[in-house]
Amino acid sequence: MQFDFASLWTWHTLSVVLDVLITWYFIYHLTHLIKGTKAVQLANGIILIMVARVLAGWAQLTTVTFILDQIVSWSVIGIIVIFQPEIRRGLERLGRVSLFSDSENSKREQQEKLVKELDKAIQYMSKRRIGALITLEQKTGLEEYVETGIKLDALVTGELLINIFIPNTPLHDGAVIIKNNRVQVASAYLPLSDNAMIPKSLGTRHRAAVGISEVTDAITVVVSEETGGVTITRNGQFMVDLSQQEYLKYLRAELVTEEKKKQPWPIRLARGIWNWGHLELGG
């Protein structure tokens, strides 16, 4: 007897598969949403009650079953009250994402924001002659140097960068490494360059900036504590004493992608839903 595989591909079968996948998707991201919060212990308690209800029903424990049924019946209100912070956070995250937005343009906005925050920090530190060393990872990974620093994993803001490099603070000595628009670590050690072309007037920060540019494709910004001058290094090359207009032009050219035409709305809708599920908890 030959089995007809075509009979499996009915609308009912497809709806069951979609039902399972969508349910799995939301449960998966719900677990990530509550991960690391007190809601994890509460979720474990709810699961325990549900398991106990099934076992009590199977063992025909009438009184226990009745009590657990009452608990389950009122649990919906309890869940709303107990998980109110997590529910609010999830709705806020959903509200920040436009399902029909173009993910490429959204990425471009993040890159523009990164340049803006860098500019805020550079201007503040340059005017006050606060030394700084900021490395932005490109295609070549910087894990070897990330391991030498103190982990932060924080959003890039001008205020954060300024506070890191304030003199005589625990994190001011060393480099900040930025990856995927986040400050991965501070106080990281970078290799020093032996390049004889580096002027004697430039100090250790500049040699470290040139050094990392010789072994990776990272972009590094240096603010001199002696003069307040801004230097950018990449691929073994260094540009010294850049004006605000000059370094902003360079950073935008290297870090900000060109604006692209909008894709058809079904594709933007699918990407919007996917991006909602992959937002960082702190994003």
C-alpha positions as CSV (number, residue, x, y, z in Angstrom):
1,M,0.0,0.0,0.0
2,Q,1.5,3.3,-1.1
3,F,1.3,6.2,1.4
4,D,0.2,9.5,-0.1
5,F,2.5,12.2,1.3
6,A,0.5,14.8,-0.5
7,S,-2.4,14.2,1.8
8,L,-0.3,15.5,4.7
9,W,0.0,19.0,3.2
10,T,-3.5,20.2,4.1
11,W,-4.5,23.5,5.5
12,H,-5.2,21.8,8.9
13,T,-1.7,20.3,9.0
14,L,-0.2,23.7,8.1
15,S,-2.2,25.5,10.7
16,V,-1.1,23.0,13.4
17,V,2.6,23.5,12.4
18,L,2.2,27.3,12.5
19,D,0.4,27.1,15.8
20,V,3.3,25.1,17.4
21,L,6.0,27.4,15.9
22,I,4.4,30.6,16.9
23,T,3.7,29.3,20.4
24,W,7.3,28.1,20.7
25,Y,8.6,31.5,19.5
26,F,6.8,33.5,22.1
27,I,7.6,31.0,24.9
28,Y,11.2,31.1,23.9
29,H,11.5,34.9,24.0
30,L,9.3,35.1,27.2
31,T,11.9,32.9,29.0
32,H,14.6,35.3,27.8
33,L,12.6,38.2,29.0
34,I,12.3,36.9,32.5
35,K,15.8,35.4,32.6
36,G,17.9,36.8,35.5
37,T,14.9,38.3,37.3
38,K,12.9,37.3,40.3
39,A,10.2,36.2,38.0
40,V,12.1,33.0,37.3
41,Q,11.5,31.6,40.7
42,L,7.8,32.5,40.5
43,A,7.5,30.8,37.1
44,N,9.1,27.7,38.6
45,G,6.4,27.8,41.3
46,I,3.6,28.0,38.8
47,I,5.0,25.1,36.8
48,L,5.2,23.1,40.0
49,I,1.5,23.8,40.8
50,M,0.5,22.7,37.3
51,V,2.4,19.5,37.6
52,A,0.9,18.8,41.0
53,R,-2.6,19.4,39.5
54,V,-2.0,16.8,36.8
55,L,-0.7,14.3,39.3
56,A,-3.6,14.9,41.8
57,G,-6.1,14.4,39.0
58,W,-4.4,11.2,37.9
59,A,-4.3,9.9,41.5
60,Q,-8.0,11.0,42.0
61,L,-7.2,13.1,45.0
62,T,-10.5,15.0,45.1
63,T,-9.8,17.6,47.8
64,V,-6.2,18.4,46.5
65,T,-7.5,18.6,43.0
66,F,-10.3,21.1,44.0
67,I,-7.8,23.3,45.9
68,L,-5.3,23.3,43.0
69,D,-8.2,24.1,40.6
70,Q,-9.0,27.2,42.6
71,I,-5.4,28.2,42.7
72,V,-5.1,27.8,38.9
73,S,-8.4,29.7,38.3
74,W,-7.2,32.7,40.2
75,S,-3.7,32.5,39.0
76,V,-4.4,34.6,35.9
77,I,-5.0,37.7,38.1
78,G,-2.0,36.7,40.3
79,I,0.3,36.4,37.3
80,I,-0.8,39.9,36.1
81,V,0.0,41.4,39.5
82,I,3.2,39.5,40.1
83,F,4.7,39.8,36.7
84,Q,3.6,43.4,36.2
85,P,7.2,44.8,35.8
86,E,8.0,42.1,33.2
87,I,4.7,42.6,31.3
88,R,5.3,46.3,31.2
89,R,8.9,45.9,30.0
90,G,7.8,43.5,27.3
91,L,5.1,45.9,26.1
92,E,7.5,48.9,26.2
93,R,10.0,46.9,24.0
94,L,7.2,46.0,21.6
95,G,6.1,49.6,21.4
96,R,9.7,50.7,20.5
97,V,9.6,48.5,17.4
98,S,7.7,49.4,14.3
99,L,6.7,46.1,12.6
100,F,6.7,47.8,9.3
101,S,10.0,49.7,9.7
102,D,13.0,49.0,7.5
103,S,15.6,47.2,9.6
104,E,18.4,48.7,7.4
105,N,17.3,52.2,8.2
106,S,16.8,51.3,11.8
107,K,20.4,50.0,11.9
108,R,21.5,53.3,10.2
109,E,19.8,55.3,13.0
110,Q,21.7,53.3,15.6
111,Q,25.0,54.0,13.8
112,E,24.2,57.7,13.6
113,K,23.4,57.7,17.3
114,L,26.8,56.0,18.0
115,V,28.6,58.7,16.1
116,K,26.6,61.4,18.0
117,E,27.5,59.9,21.4
118,L,31.2,59.6,20.4
119,D,31.2,63.2,19.3
120,K,29.6,64.3,22.6
121,A,32.3,62.5,24.6
122,I,35.2,63.7,22.3
123,Q,34.2,67.3,22.5
124,Y,33.8,67.3,26.2
125,M,37.2,65.6,26.8
126,S,39.0,67.5,24.1
127,K,38.1,70.9,25.6
128,R,39.1,69.8,29.1
129,R,42.2,67.9,27.9
130,I,41.1,64.5,29.3
131,G,43.0,61.7,27.8
132,A,40.9,59.0,26.1
133,L,41.5,55.8,24.0
134,I,38.4,54.4,22.3
135,T,38.6,51.4,19.9
136,L,35.7,50.3,17.6
137,E,35.7,46.7,16.4
138,Q,35.2,46.2,12.7
139,K,35.5,42.9,10.8
140,T,38.5,41.6,12.8
141,G,37.5,40.3,16.2
142,L,39.1,41.9,19.3
143,E,38.4,39.1,21.8
144,E,42.1,38.8,22.6
145,Y,42.1,42.4,23.9
146,V,38.6,42.3,25.3
147,E,39.8,39.7,27.8
148,T,42.3,42.1,29.2
149,G,39.7,44.7,30.2
150,I,36.9,45.1,32.7
151,K,33.6,44.0,31.3
152,L,30.8,46.5,31.1
153,D,28.5,45.5,28.2
154,A,26.6,48.8,28.3
155,L,25.0,51.1,25.7
156,V,27.3,53.7,24.3
157,T,26.5,57.1,25.7
158,G,28.7,60.2,25.8
159,E,28.2,60.4,29.6
160,L,29.4,56.9,30.1
161,L,32.6,57.4,28.0
162,I,33.3,60.7,29.8
163,N,33.0,59.1,33.2
164,I,35.2,56.2,32.3
165,F,38.1,58.5,31.3
166,I,37.9,61.0,34.2
167,P,41.4,61.0,35.7
168,N,42.1,59.0,38.8
169,T,39.1,56.8,38.4
170,P,39.5,52.9,38.4
171,L,38.7,52.6,34.6
172,H,40.4,55.6,33.1
173,D,43.7,53.9,32.4
174,G,43.5,51.7,29.2
175,A,41.2,51.5,26.2
176,V,37.4,51.3,25.8
177,I,36.4,48.6,23.3
178,I,33.1,49.1,21.4
179,K,31.4,46.2,19.6
180,N,28.0,46.2,18.1
181,N,27.2,49.7,19.4
182,R,27.9,48.6,23.0
183,V,30.8,49.3,25.3
184,Q,32.2,45.8,25.8
185,V,35.0,46.6,28.2
186,A,37.0,49.4,29.7
187,S,40.6,49.6,30.9
188,A,41.7,47.1,28.2
189,Y,45.4,46.8,27.1
190,L,46.3,47.3,23.5
191,P,49.7,46.4,21.8
192,L,52.1,49.3,21.5
193,S,53.5,50.2,18.1
194,D,57.2,50.4,17.3
195,N,56.6,52.6,14.3
196,A,59.4,55.1,14.1
197,M,57.2,57.5,12.1
198,I,55.1,58.3,15.2
199,P,56.2,61.7,16.5
200,K,58.0,61.8,19.8
201,S,55.4,64.3,21.1
202,L,52.7,61.6,21.0
203,G,52.4,59.4,24.1
204,T,51.5,55.8,25.0
205,R,47.8,56.2,24.1
206,H,48.8,57.1,20.5
207,R,51.3,54.2,20.3
208,A,48.6,51.8,21.5
209,A,46.1,53.2,19.0
210,V,48.6,52.7,16.1
211,G,49.5,49.3,17.5
212,I,46.0,47.9,17.4
213,S,45.5,49.4,13.9
214,E,48.6,47.4,12.7
215,V,47.2,44.0,13.8
216,T,43.4,44.6,13.2
217,D,41.1,46.8,11.1
218,A,39.7,48.5,14.2
219,I,39.1,52.2,14.2
220,T,40.6,53.9,17.3
221,V,40.0,57.4,18.5
222,V,42.5,59.1,20.8
223,V,42.1,62.3,22.8
224,S,45.4,63.8,23.9
225,E,45.6,64.9,27.5
226,E,48.5,67.2,26.7
227,T,46.9,69.2,23.8
228,G,43.3,68.0,23.6
229,G,43.9,67.1,20.0
230,V,41.9,64.3,18.4
231,T,43.7,61.5,16.5
232,I,42.1,58.6,14.5
233,T,44.1,55.4,13.6
234,R,43.3,52.6,11.2
235,N,45.3,50.1,9.2
236,G,48.6,51.4,10.5
237,Q,47.8,54.9,9.5
238,F,47.1,57.8,11.8
239,M,45.4,61.2,11.4
240,V,46.5,63.7,14.0
241,D,44.8,66.9,15.3
242,L,41.5,66.5,13.5
243,S,38.9,69.1,13.8
244,Q,35.3,68.2,14.8
245,Q,34.2,68.5,11.2
246,E,37.0,66.2,10.0
247,Y,36.6,63.4,12.5
248,L,32.8,63.4,12.1
249,K,33.1,63.2,8.4
250,Y,35.5,60.2,8.7
251,L,33.4,58.4,11.4
252,R,30.2,58.8,9.4
253,A,31.9,57.5,6.3
254,E,33.3,54.4,8.0
255,L,30.6,53.6,10.5
256,V,27.3,54.7,9.0
257,T,25.8,52.7,6.1
258,E,24.3,54.4,3.2
259,E,20.5,54.8,3.2
260,K,18.8,52.2,1.1
261,K,15.4,52.0,-0.6
262,K,12.6,50.5,1.5
263,Q,11.8,46.9,1.0
264,P,8.3,45.5,0.4
265,W,6.1,45.7,3.5
266,P,5.7,41.9,4.0
267,I,9.5,41.6,4.3
268,R,9.7,44.6,6.7
269,L,6.9,43.1,8.7
270,A,8.7,39.7,9.1
271,R,11.9,41.4,10.0
272,G,10.2,43.7,12.5
273,I,8.7,40.7,14.3
274,W,12.0,38.9,14.3
275,N,13.9,42.0,15.6
276,W,11.4,42.4,18.4
277,G,12.3,38.9,19.6
278,H,16.0,39.7,19.4
279,L,16.1,43.0,21.2
280,E,18.6,43.2,24.0
281,L,16.9,43.3,27.5
282,G,18.6,46.5,28.2
283,G,17.9,48.0,24.7
